[in-house]
């Protein structure tokens, strides 16, 4: 469907920029999931969990929570792309 929308040439550069951002975020999500699956969960790491609260927050943000946030952003970008296409076709 994306190629069908791109081939007539009626969509502007802004559509391509948003599409590129969306695809790059999807690639980052796949990379994060793949990296997390390769690291085995070690129950001893709970005992060695860093005592620094700033580091704990960074580890929580960089995990699966980041994938969820990126997924929400990708969903919103998909809605934006659909509305951009509908406005262009409606003209």
Secondary structure, 3 states (H helix, E strand, C coil): CHHHHHHCCCCCHHHHHHHHHHHHHHHHHHHHHHHHHHCCCCCHHHHCCCCCHHHHHHHHHCCHHHHHHHHHHHHHHHHHHHHHHHHHHHC
